[in-house]
Amino acid sequence: MARIPEDFIQDLLNRVDIIDVVERYLPLKKAGQNYMACCPFHKEKSPSFTVSQTKQFYHCFGCGAHGSALSFVMEHQALSFPDAVRQLAESVGMQVPVEDRPQTEEQKKAPGIYDVLKTAFDFYRAQLKTAPQAIEYFKKRGVTGKTAARFGLGFAPGGDEWQPLRLAFPDYDWNKVLAEAGLVIDKEDSKRRYDRFRDRVMFPIMNQRSQIIGFGGRVMGQGEPKYLNSPETPVFEKGRELYGLPQARAAIRDHGRVLVAEGYMDVVMLHQHGVEYAVASLGTACTPEHIRKLLKLADEVVFGFDGDKAGRRAAWRALENSMPEVRDGKELRFLFLPAEHDPDSYVQQFGKAQFEQLIAQEALPLSQYLLKELSAQVDLTMEEGRAKLLRLTQPYLEQLSLAPILKLMLSKRLAELCQLTMEEMSLLLSGVSAAKSAGNYSVEQYTGDVSADFAMDNATQYAGFQRQRRSFQQKPWQPKGSYSGGQGKRWRNDEPQRVPLPPRPRQDPLLRVLQLILFRPALLAHCESLENDWPQQGFAGLVRAVLQYVRTQPEVLPQALLEHWRDEPLYARLLQVQAESQGMFDRFDEAELLAELQDTLQTAAQSQDRSSTLDRKAQLEYRDANGGLTDEEREEYLALLLRK
């Protein structure tokens, strides 16, 4: 497959000035060394969108949008990566070359899948024009021709015909990509294949670049399953995609709000009636990846669910997946439709204005919904019930690490419900947390992507903290003897004992290394290669991959480094790390940056070595407790104990 060479992309980003690019679409004002404007990706009154000429990056402190000139053109103009490259290249008089490169098996599959999905999309749309039963179905549902065209609605023939796609694919019987794209099913026993979608109205699913990546099909009468979705393929992952997002992007940006519905028809009819910021999850609960994507798009996310049991279960799963992603300044709300309605029927009967009024009046903020649901499980008139509420709520509070202000407000409300002061509740919660940490901790609980050795350090410190608390509680200081001066006064212990605070987690050296490399990749050329033995999985694997790539491209620019990973799952994480490190190293000179990278790289290497040591030590301890150690293993264990 022809693709744009990476060195051309780097040269292009080196030639274009991000200020010139952004100013074509947005008026910028000078603010110190940077330029400011109101963000084009979400609605705001005061400017929080910053463009740095020295770094050649933009960053919005409101919605978190971040990237290079190329990213800006892609997001603002809704262009694919190749189209954005061509547009930028034309603006500076460059011609885009292409090259043929060796491809992995997955890369070979993906372009073929896009091609066959587009062919199937065209086929289904054409079939709708000659299918009276499908046209009548959409008319009964209230769908106009304009809406059908906007969403690319179609029809998959069926009846006695099991292979209607044969009309679109002359190589139907042997085209492997048809099965890889989820369009056909191969029967192993008979060695025959048939269409996955038959006798259904079709809803094409698109990615953010408006490429067809899958389909949803609905029966028009009785039949099971009522909805049938494409299986996961190399280009389609349900947990990452949202139906209707390409059509909703502009409205989401204008309103600063996104509404998440449950079904395809909900989205179609909401758009038709003017609620054009609606999207839907694809037959699955909203995942953390969905939540992250939605919070980047808008400051307000409203989950619109049916009021039945299934809708409430889906809402609670959305809340649980949202908690770790919530940030201060972002608002998540939960709307439950009246029992006899879903968003489709409600907006058709009452219209846009009343539907949006329902959102304003009935949608519960996340904090209220959380406490309402948990309070319903206990008796708040009883001490036991209030104690249970505190225990039920604590795990959710602990997940609000990105929203400290919301966490404080929620804690105050919880303290009121439990009839405690904030000081009493904080002491109780810190005691429970420390006990959990000392007894049964996991790496993810403390660090997420941070290396295991630092989690081990923190757990050890928390255990010590808990022991110290117990010593204060169980063994108060008892004076002995008497004070020799005065009138025989004994020492008194009237001062309240101070419980030490838990230690703050230390900066993860792996994260620090990645931040430094994304800020100034050229520094790595002056550092020893220490990452070759690091794990290939997890966060350490990500950092290792970036370091190894930069060593092969020592002159790569920060913005070109990110573009190299654009089509990889790692891209979102790298973009997040770079965005979070904005302004972190601006005051460092080159010598200080290099020294910082060398020291941190050394620390990261030592932490990886120590992590493997701790894993092996734990393994040997388990063997010793379950059958004993050999002489060689005992010697190895003693060596590990003495290891620094």
C-alpha positions as CSV (number, residue, x, y, z in Angstrom):
1,M,0.0,0.0,0.0
2,A,1.2,3.5,-0.8
3,R,1.8,5.7,2.2
4,I,3.2,9.1,3.0
5,P,6.9,8.8,4.0
6,E,7.6,9.8,7.6
7,D,10.5,12.0,6.7
8,F,8.2,14.1,4.5
9,I,5.7,14.6,7.4
10,Q,8.6,15.7,9.6
11,D,9.8,18.1,6.9
12,L,6.3,19.4,6.4
13,L,5.8,20.1,10.1
14,N,9.2,21.8,10.2
15,R,8.2,24.2,7.3
16,V,4.6,25.2,8.4
17,D,4.1,27.6,11.2
18,I,1.2,26.6,13.5
19,I,0.3,30.2,14.1
20,D,-0.3,30.8,10.3
21,V,-2.3,27.5,10.1
22,V,-4.6,28.3,13.1
23,E,-5.1,31.9,12.1
24,R,-6.7,30.8,8.8
25,Y,-9.6,29.6,10.9
26,L,-9.4,31.4,14.1
27,P,-8.4,35.0,15.2
28,L,-5.4,34.8,17.6
29,K,-4.2,37.4,20.1
30,K,-0.7,37.7,21.4
31,A,-0.4,36.8,25.1
32,G,3.2,36.8,26.3
33,Q,5.2,34.3,24.3
34,N,2.0,32.5,23.2
35,Y,-1.2,33.3,21.3
36,M,-4.7,32.9,22.8
37,A,-8.3,32.5,21.4
38,C,-11.6,31.0,22.4
39,C,-11.4,27.2,21.7
40,P,-12.9,26.1,18.4
41,F,-13.5,22.6,19.8
42,H,-15.9,23.5,22.7
43,K,-18.1,26.5,23.6
44,E,-16.5,29.0,26.0
45,K,-16.8,32.7,26.8
46,S,-13.2,33.5,27.9
47,P,-10.2,32.2,25.9
48,S,-8.4,29.1,27.1
49,F,-7.0,27.9,23.8
50,T,-3.3,28.5,23.6
51,V,-1.0,28.2,20.6
52,S,2.8,28.1,21.2
53,Q,5.0,29.2,18.3
54,T,8.2,27.9,19.9
55,K,6.7,24.4,20.6
56,Q,4.5,24.3,17.5
57,F,1.6,22.9,19.5
58,Y,-1.8,24.1,20.5
59,H,-3.5,23.3,23.9
60,C,-6.9,24.1,25.4
61,F,-7.0,24.3,29.1
62,G,-10.7,23.9,29.0
63,C,-11.4,20.8,27.0
64,G,-7.9,19.3,26.8
65,A,-7.6,19.5,23.0
66,H,-3.9,19.3,22.1
67,G,-1.8,18.6,19.1
68,S,0.2,19.9,16.1
69,A,-0.7,21.9,13.0
70,L,-1.6,18.7,11.3
71,S,-3.9,17.6,14.2
72,F,-5.6,21.0,14.2
73,V,-6.5,20.7,10.5
74,M,-7.7,17.2,10.9
75,E,-9.9,18.0,13.9
76,H,-11.2,21.4,12.7
77,Q,-11.9,20.4,9.1
78,A,-12.9,16.8,9.9
79,L,-10.3,15.6,7.4
80,S,-8.6,12.2,7.2
81,F,-4.8,12.1,7.9
82,P,-3.8,11.9,4.2
83,D,-6.2,14.8,3.2
84,A,-4.9,17.0,6.0
85,V,-1.3,16.3,5.0
86,R,-2.1,17.3,1.4
87,Q,-3.9,20.4,2.4
88,L,-1.0,21.5,4.6
89,A,1.5,20.6,1.9
90,E,-0.3,22.7,-0.7
91,S,-0.3,25.7,1.6
92,V,3.6,25.7,1.6
93,G,4.1,24.6,-2.0
94,M,5.1,21.0,-1.3
95,Q,4.1,17.9,-3.3
96,V,3.1,14.9,-1.3
97,P,5.2,11.8,-2.3
98,V,4.1,8.2,-1.6
99,E,6.1,5.1,-1.0
100,D,5.5,1.4,-0.8
101,R,6.6,-0.1,2.5
102,P,6.5,-3.6,3.9
103,Q,3.3,-4.1,5.9
104,T,2.3,-6.2,8.8
105,E,-0.5,-8.7,8.4
106,E,-2.9,-6.4,10.3
107,Q,-1.9,-3.4,8.0
108,K,-2.6,-5.6,5.0
109,K,-6.0,-6.5,6.3
110,A,-7.2,-3.0,7.4
111,P,-7.1,-1.2,4.0
112,G,-8.9,-4.2,2.4
113,I,-11.5,-4.1,5.1
114,Y,-12.1,-0.3,4.5
115,D,-12.6,-1.1,0.8
116,V,-15.1,-3.9,1.2
117,L,-17.0,-2.0,3.9
118,K,-17.4,1.0,1.6
119,T,-18.6,-1.3,-1.3
120,A,-21.1,-2.9,1.1
121,F,-22.2,0.5,2.2
122,D,-22.9,1.6,-1.3
123,F,-24.7,-1.7,-2.0
124,Y,-27.0,-1.3,1.0
125,R,-27.9,2.3,0.2
126,A,-28.7,1.4,-3.4
127,Q,-30.9,-1.5,-2.2
128,L,-33.0,0.8,0.0
129,K,-34.3,2.7,-3.1
130,T,-35.9,-0.5,-4.4
131,A,-37.2,-2.0,-1.1
132,P,-40.8,-0.8,-0.4
133,Q,-40.9,-2.6,2.9
134,A,-37.8,-0.8,4.2
135,I,-38.9,2.5,2.9
136,E,-42.3,2.0,4.6
137,Y,-40.6,1.0,7.9
138,F,-38.5,4.3,7.9
139,K,-41.6,6.3,7.1
140,K,-43.6,4.8,9.9
141,R,-40.7,5.6,12.3
142,G,-40.8,9.2,11.0
143,V,-37.5,9.2,9.2
144,T,-37.3,11.7,6.3
145,G,-35.3,11.2,3.1
146,K,-32.9,13.9,4.1
147,T,-32.1,12.2,7.4
148,A,-31.7,8.8,5.7
149,A,-29.2,10.4,3.3
150,R,-27.3,12.1,6.1
151,F,-26.8,8.9,8.1
152,G,-26.4,6.7,5.0
153,L,-29.3,4.4,6.0
154,G,-29.7,1.3,3.8
155,F,-31.3,-2.1,3.4
156,A,-29.8,-5.6,3.4
157,P,-32.0,-7.9,1.2
158,G,-33.0,-11.3,2.6
159,G,-35.9,-13.7,2.3
160,D,-34.9,-16.9,0.5
161,E,-31.6,-15.2,-0.6
162,W,-28.7,-16.0,1.7
163,Q,-26.0,-14.3,-0.3
164,P,-27.3,-10.9,-1.5
165,L,-23.7,-9.4,-1.3
166,R,-22.7,-11.7,-4.2
167,L,-24.2,-8.9,-6.4
168,A,-21.6,-6.5,-5.1
169,F,-18.6,-8.8,-4.9
170,P,-17.8,-11.1,-7.9
171,D,-15.2,-12.9,-5.8
172,Y,-17.8,-13.5,-3.0
173,D,-16.9,-17.2,-2.6
174,W,-13.2,-16.8,-2.0
175,N,-12.7,-13.2,-0.8
176,K,-11.3,-13.7,2.8
177,V,-11.6,-10.0,3.6
178,L,-15.4,-10.3,3.5
179,A,-15.2,-12.5,6.6
180,E,-12.6,-10.4,8.2
181,A,-14.8,-7.4,7.8
182,G,-17.7,-9.2,9.5
183,L,-19.9,-9.1,6.4
184,V,-20.2,-12.9,5.9
185,I,-20.2,-16.0,8.1
186,D,-18.3,-19.1,7.0
187,K,-19.9,-22.4,8.0
188,E,-17.2,-24.9,8.9
189,D,-19.3,-28.0,8.4
190,S,-20.6,-27.2,4.9
191,K,-17.7,-25.0,3.8
192,R,-20.3,-22.5,2.6
193,R,-20.8,-18.8,3.5
194,Y,-23.7,-16.5,3.8
195,D,-24.4,-12.8,4.6
196,R,-24.4,-11.8,8.2
197,F,-27.0,-9.1,7.5
198,R,-30.2,-10.2,5.8
199,D,-33.6,-8.6,5.6
200,R,-32.7,-5.7,7.9
201,V,-32.5,-2.0,7.7
202,M,-28.9,-0.9,7.9
203,F,-27.1,1.7,10.0
204,P,-23.5,2.3,8.9
205,I,-21.0,3.0,11.6
206,M,-18.2,5.5,10.9
207,N,-15.0,6.5,12.7
208,Q,-14.0,10.0,13.4
209,R,-12.5,10.2,9.8
210,S,-16.0,9.3,8.4
211,Q,-14.7,5.9,7.2
212,I,-17.1,3.0,7.3
213,I,-15.9,0.6,9.9
214,G,-19.0,-1.6,10.6
215,F,-22.8,-1.8,10.5
216,G,-25.8,-2.2,12.7
217,G,-28.9,-4.0,11.3
218,R,-32.4,-3.9,12.7
219,V,-35.3,-6.3,11.9
220,M,-38.4,-4.5,10.6
221,G,-40.9,-6.8,12.3
222,Q,-40.7,-9.7,14.6
223,G,-37.4,-11.6,14.9
224,E,-34.3,-12.1,17.1
225,P,-31.9,-10.5,17.6
226,K,-33.7,-7.2,17.1
227,Y,-30.4,-5.5,16.6
228,L,-27.4,-7.1,15.1
229,N,-23.9,-5.4,15.0
230,S,-20.8,-6.1,13.2
231,P,-18.3,-8.2,15.1
232,E,-15.0,-6.7,16.2
233,T,-12.5,-6.5,13.4
234,P,-9.0,-4.9,12.9
235,V,-10.8,-1.6,12.2
236,F,-13.9,-1.8,14.5
237,E,-13.8,-2.0,18.3
238,K,-17.2,-1.4,20.1
239,G,-15.6,-0.1,23.2
240,R,-13.9,2.8,21.3
241,E,-16.5,3.9,18.8
242,L,-19.7,6.0,19.1
243,Y,-22.5,5.9,16.6
244,G,-23.3,9.3,15.0
245,L,-20.1,11.0,16.1
246,P,-19.1,12.3,12.7
247,Q,-22.5,13.9,12.2
248,A,-22.6,15.3,15.7
249,R,-19.1,16.8,16.0
250,A,-20.0,20.3,14.9
251,A,-23.1,20.6,17.1
252,I,-21.2,19.2,20.1
253,R,-18.5,21.9,19.6
254,D,-21.2,24.6,19.2
255,H,-23.3,23.6,22.3
256,G,-20.5,22.3,24.5
257,R,-22.7,19.3,25.3
258,V,-23.0,15.7,24.1
259,L,-26.0,13.5,24.7
260,V,-25.3,9.7,24.9
261,A,-28.4,7.7,23.9
262,E,-28.8,3.9,23.8
263,G,-30.0,3.2,20.2
264,Y,-29.4,4.0,16.6
265,M,-33.0,5.3,16.0
266,D,-32.7,7.5,19.1
267,V,-29.7,9.3,17.5
268,V,-31.3,9.5,14.1
269,M,-34.5,11.1,15.4
270,L,-32.9,13.4,17.8
271,H,-30.7,14.8,15.0
272,Q,-33.8,15.1,12.7
273,H,-35.6,17.2,15.4
274,G,-32.6,19.5,16.0
275,V,-30.8,17.8,18.9
276,E,-27.8,17.2,16.8
277,Y,-25.3,16.7,19.6
278,A,-26.5,13.1,20.2
279,V,-24.4,9.9,19.8
280,A,-24.9,6.3,21.0
281,S,-22.8,3.5,22.3
282,L,-22.8,0.4,20.1
283,G,-24.7,-2.2,21.9
284,T,-22.4,-2.1,24.9
285,A,-22.2,0.0,28.1
286,C,-20.2,3.2,27.9
287,T,-16.5,2.3,28.5
288,P,-13.8,4.4,30.0
289,E,-12.5,5.0,26.5
290,H,-15.9,6.3,25.5
291,I,-15.9,8.6,28.5
292,R,-12.4,10.0,27.8
293,K,-13.4,10.7,24.2
294,L,-16.7,12.4,25.2
295,L,-15.0,14.6,27.9
296,K,-12.5,15.8,25.3
297,L,-15.4,16.8,23.0
298,A,-17.6,18.7,25.5
299,D,-17.7,20.2,29.0
300,E,-21.1,18.6,29.6
301,V,-22.0,14.9,29.0
302,V,-25.6,13.8,29.4
303,F,-26.4,10.1,29.5
304,G,-30.0,9.6,28.3
305,F,-31.5,6.3,29.3
306,D,-34.9,4.6,29.3
307,G,-36.5,4.6,32.7
308,D,-36.8,0.8,32.9
309,K,-34.5,-1.6,34.7
310,A,-32.2,-2.2,31.7
311,G,-31.8,1.6,31.3
312,R,-30.9,2.0,35.0
313,R,-28.4,-0.8,34.9
314,A,-26.8,0.8,31.9
315,A,-26.7,4.2,33.7
316,W,-25.0,2.7,36.7
317,R,-22.4,1.0,34.5
318,A,-21.8,4.4,32.8
319,L,-21.3,6.0,36.2
320,E,-18.8,3.4,37.4
321,N,-16.8,3.8,34.2
322,S,-16.9,7.6,34.5
323,M,-15.6,8.0,38.0
324,P,-11.9,7.7,37.3
325,E,-12.2,9.9,34.2
326,V,-14.2,12.8,35.7
327,R,-12.3,16.1,35.9
328,D,-13.1,19.4,37.7
329,G,-14.8,21.7,35.2
330,K,-16.5,18.9,33.4
331,E,-20.2,18.0,34.1
332,L,-21.7,14.5,33.8
333,R,-25.5,14.1,34.2
334,F,-27.9,11.3,34.0
335,L,-31.4,11.6,32.4
336,F,-34.1,9.0,32.7
337,L,-37.0,9.2,30.3
338,P,-40.6,8.6,31.5
339,A,-41.4,4.9,31.5
340,E,-43.5,5.1,28.3
341,H,-40.8,6.9,26.3
342,D,-37.3,6.6,24.9
343,P,-35.5,9.6,23.3
344,D,-36.9,8.7,19.9
345,S,-40.6,8.8,20.9
346,Y,-40.2,11.7,23.3
347,V,-38.6,14.1,20.9
348,Q,-41.2,13.1,18.2
349,Q,-44.1,13.8,20.5
350,F,-42.8,16.9,22.3
351,G,-40.1,18.4,20.1
352,K,-36.6,19.8,20.7
353,A,-37.5,22.6,23.1
354,Q,-39.3,20.3,25.6
355,F,-36.7,17.6,25.3
356,E,-33.9,20.1,26.2
357,Q,-36.1,21.5,29.0
358,L,-36.4,17.9,30.3
359,I,-32.5,17.7,30.3
360,A,-32.3,21.0,32.2
361,Q,-34.9,20.1,34.9
362,E,-34.5,16.3,35.3
363,A,-31.0,15.3,34.5
364,L,-29.2,14.5,37.7
365,P,-25.5,15.5,38.2
366,L,-23.2,12.6,38.8
367,S,-22.7,13.5,42.5
368,Q,-26.5,13.5,43.2
369,Y,-27.1,10.4,41.2
370,L,-24.4,8.5,43.1
371,L,-25.6,9.5,46.5
372,K,-29.3,9.0,45.6
373,E,-28.6,5.4,44.4
374,L,-26.4,4.4,47.3
375,S,-28.6,6.1,49.9
376,A,-31.6,4.0,48.6
377,Q,-29.7,0.9,49.7
378,V,-29.5,1.9,53.4
379,D,-31.6,3.2,56.3
380,L,-30.2,6.7,57.0
381,T,-32.2,6.9,60.3
382,M,-30.0,4.2,61.8
383,E,-26.4,4.5,62.7
384,E,-25.7,1.2,61.0
385,G,-27.3,2.5,57.8
386,R,-25.1,5.6,57.8
387,A,-22.0,3.5,58.5
388,K,-22.9,1.3,55.5
389,L,-23.4,4.4,53.3
390,L,-19.9,5.6,54.2
391,R,-18.5,2.2,53.3
392,L,-20.4,2.0,50.0
393,T,-19.4,5.5,48.9
394,Q,-15.7,5.4,49.8
395,P,-14.5,3.3,46.7
396,Y,-16.2,5.9,44.4
397,L,-14.6,8.8,46.2
398,E,-11.2,7.3,45.9
399,Q,-11.6,7.2,42.1
400,L,-12.1,10.9,41.8
401,S,-8.3,11.6,41.6
402,L,-8.7,13.9,38.6
403,A,-11.5,16.0,40.3
404,P,-10.3,17.1,43.8
405,I,-12.8,19.9,44.0
406,L,-15.7,17.6,43.2
407,K,-14.4,15.1,45.6
408,L,-14.3,17.6,48.4
409,M,-17.9,18.8,47.7
410,L,-19.1,15.2,47.5
411,S,-17.3,14.4,50.7
412,K,-19.0,17.3,52.5
413,R,-22.4,16.2,51.4
414,L,-21.7,12.6,52.4
415,A,-20.6,13.8,55.9
416,E,-23.9,15.6,56.3
417,L,-25.9,12.5,55.3
418,C,-23.8,10.4,57.8
419,Q,-24.1,13.1,60.5
420,L,-20.3,13.5,60.8
421,T,-18.0,16.4,60.7
422,M,-15.5,16.5,57.8
423,E,-12.7,15.9,60.3
424,E,-14.4,12.7,61.7
425,M,-15.2,11.4,58.2
426,S,-11.7,12.1,56.9
427,L,-10.1,10.3,59.8
428,L,-12.4,7.3,59.3
429,L,-11.8,7.1,55.6
430,S,-8.0,7.5,55.9
431,G,-8.0,4.6,58.5
432,V,-10.0,2.3,56.2
433,S,-7.8,3.2,53.2
434,A,-4.6,2.6,55.2
435,A,-5.9,-0.8,56.4
436,K,-6.7,-1.8,52.9
437,S,-3.4,-0.7,51.6
438,A,-1.5,-2.6,54.3
439,G,-3.5,-5.7,53.9
440,N,-4.3,-6.2,50.3
441,Y,-3.1,-3.7,47.7
442,S,-2.7,-3.8,44.0
443,V,-0.3,-1.9,41.8
444,E,-3.1,-0.3,39.9
445,Q,-4.7,1.0,43.1
446,Y,-1.8,3.4,43.6
447,T,-0.2,4.1,40.4
448,G,-2.3,3.1,37.4
449,D,0.5,3.0,34.8
450,V,3.3,3.7,37.3
451,S,5.9,1.0,37.8
452,A,5.4,-1.8,40.4
453,D,8.3,-0.9,42.6
454,F,6.9,2.5,43.5
455,A,3.6,0.8,44.3
456,M,5.5,-1.5,46.6
457,D,7.2,1.4,48.3
458,N,3.9,3.2,48.9
459,A,2.2,0.1,50.2
460,T,5.1,-0.5,52.6
461,Q,4.9,3.1,53.8
462,Y,1.1,2.9,54.2
463,A,1.5,-0.3,56.3
464,G,4.0,1.5,58.5
465,F,1.6,4.4,58.8
466,Q,-1.2,2.1,59.9
467,R,1.0,0.4,62.5
468,Q,1.9,3.8,63.9
469,R,-1.8,4.7,64.1
470,R,-2.6,1.5,66.0
471,S,0.2,2.3,68.4
472,F,-1.4,5.7,69.2
473,Q,-4.8,4.1,69.6
474,Q,-3.9,1.0,71.6
475,K,-0.9,2.1,73.6
476,P,-1.3,5.7,74.8
477,W,1.8,7.2,76.5
478,Q,1.8,6.4,80.2
479,P,4.0,8.7,82.3
480,K,6.4,7.2,84.8
481,G,7.9,9.0,87.8
482,S,7.2,12.6,88.7
483,Y,8.4,16.0,87.7
484,S,11.2,17.0,90.2
485,G,10.4,20.7,90.0
486,G,7.3,22.4,91.3
487,Q,4.8,20.7,93.6
488,G,5.0,17.1,92.6
489,K,3.2,17.6,89.2
490,R,3.3,14.6,87.1
491,W,3.9,14.8,83.3
492,R,0.5,15.1,81.6
493,N,-0.5,14.1,78.1
494,D,-3.1,16.7,77.4
495,E,-1.9,17.4,73.9
496,P,-4.0,15.4,71.4
497,Q,-1.9,12.8,69.6
498,R,-1.3,13.8,65.9
499,V,-1.9,11.0,63.4
500,P,0.8,11.3,60.7
501,L,-0.5,11.8,57.1
502,P,0.0,9.1,54.5
503,P,3.1,9.8,52.3
504,R,2.6,11.3,48.9
505,P,3.3,9.0,46.0
506,R,6.6,9.8,44.3
507,Q,6.9,10.8,40.7
508,D,7.2,7.8,38.5
509,P,10.5,7.9,36.6
510,L,9.0,6.2,33.6
511,L,6.5,8.9,33.2
512,R,9.1,11.6,33.7
513,V,11.3,10.0,31.0
514,L,8.4,10.0,28.6
515,Q,7.6,13.6,29.4
516,L,11.2,14.7,28.7
517,I,11.4,12.7,25.5
518,L,8.1,14.2,24.2
519,F,9.4,17.6,25.0
520,R,12.9,17.3,23.5
521,P,13.5,14.0,21.7
522,A,17.0,15.0,20.6
523,L,18.3,14.7,24.2
524,L,18.2,10.9,24.0
525,A,21.1,10.8,21.6
526,H,23.4,11.8,24.6
527,C,22.0,9.1,26.9
528,E,23.1,5.5,27.4
529,S,20.7,2.8,26.1
530,L,19.2,1.3,29.3
531,E,15.8,0.2,28.1
532,N,16.5,-2.9,26.1
533,D,15.6,-5.3,28.9
534,W,12.4,-3.5,30.0
535,P,9.0,-5.2,29.7
536,Q,7.3,-5.0,26.3
537,Q,3.9,-4.7,27.9
538,G,2.2,-2.0,29.9
539,F,3.4,1.5,30.5
540,A,7.1,0.4,30.6
541,G,6.6,-1.2,27.2
542,L,5.2,2.1,25.8
543,V,8.1,4.1,27.1
544,R,10.6,1.5,25.8
545,A,8.9,1.6,22.3
546,V,9.2,5.4,22.2
547,L,12.8,5.4,23.3
548,Q,13.8,2.8,20.8
549,Y,12.0,4.7,17.9
550,V,13.7,8.0,18.9
551,R,17.1,6.3,18.9
552,T,16.5,5.3,15.2
553,Q,15.3,8.9,14.4
554,P,17.6,11.2,16.6
555,E,16.5,14.4,14.8
556,V,12.7,13.7,15.0
557,L,10.7,16.8,16.0
558,P,8.2,16.5,19.0
559,Q,5.2,17.0,16.7
560,A,6.5,14.5,14.1
561,L,7.2,12.0,16.9
562,L,3.5,12.0,17.9
563,E,2.4,11.7,14.3
564,H,4.4,8.5,13.9
565,W,2.1,6.9,16.5
566,R,-1.2,8.5,15.2
567,D,-2.7,5.2,13.9
568,E,-1.6,3.2,16.9
569,P,-3.5,2.6,20.2
570,L,-0.5,4.3,22.0
571,Y,-1.3,7.7,20.4
572,A,-4.0,8.8,22.8
573,R,-1.8,8.0,25.8
574,L,1.2,9.8,24.3
575,L,-1.0,12.8,23.5
576,Q,-2.3,12.9,27.0
577,V,1.2,12.7,28.6
578,Q,2.4,15.6,26.4
579,A,-0.7,17.7,27.1
580,E,-0.3,17.1,30.9
581,S,3.4,18.2,30.8
582,Q,2.7,21.6,29.2
583,G,5.0,24.2,30.7
584,M,6.8,21.7,32.9
585,F,10.3,22.2,31.4
586,D,10.1,25.7,29.9
587,R,12.6,27.1,32.5
588,F,15.2,24.4,32.0
589,D,18.2,25.1,29.8
590,E,19.7,22.4,27.6
591,A,22.3,21.2,30.1
592,E,19.6,20.9,32.9
593,L,17.3,19.0,30.6
594,L,20.0,16.6,29.7
595,A,21.1,16.0,33.3
596,E,17.5,15.5,34.3
597,L,16.9,12.9,31.5
598,Q,20.1,11.0,32.3
599,D,19.4,10.9,36.0
600,T,15.7,9.9,35.5
601,L,16.6,7.3,32.9
602,Q,19.0,5.7,35.4
603,T,16.4,5.7,38.1
604,A,13.8,4.2,35.7
605,A,16.2,1.4,34.8
606,Q,16.9,0.6,38.4
607,S,13.2,0.6,39.2
608,Q,12.6,-2.0,36.4
609,D,15.4,-4.1,37.7
610,R,14.1,-3.9,41.3
611,S,10.6,-4.7,40.1
612,S,11.7,-8.0,38.6
613,T,13.7,-8.8,41.8
614,L,10.6,-8.3,43.9
615,D,8.5,-10.5,41.6
616,R,11.1,-13.3,41.9
617,K,11.4,-12.9,45.7
618,A,7.6,-13.2,46.1
619,Q,7.6,-16.3,43.9
620,L,10.3,-17.9,46.0
621,E,8.4,-17.0,49.2
622,Y,5.3,-18.7,47.8
623,R,7.2,-21.8,47.0
624,D,8.8,-21.9,50.4
625,A,5.4,-21.7,52.0
626,N,4.0,-24.4,49.7
627,G,6.4,-27.3,49.6
628,G,9.8,-25.7,50.4
629,L,12.8,-24.6,48.3
630,T,15.6,-26.5,46.8
631,D,19.2,-25.6,47.9
632,E,19.7,-23.6,44.7
633,E,16.5,-21.7,45.3
634,R,17.4,-21.0,48.9
635,E,20.7,-19.5,47.8
636,E,19.0,-17.4,45.2
637,Y,16.5,-16.2,47.8
638,L,19.3,-15.2,50.2
639,A,21.1,-13.3,47.4
640,L,17.9,-11.4,46.7
641,L,17.5,-10.5,50.3
642,L,21.0,-9.0,50.3
643,R,20.5,-7.2,47.0
644,K,20.3,-3.5,47.3
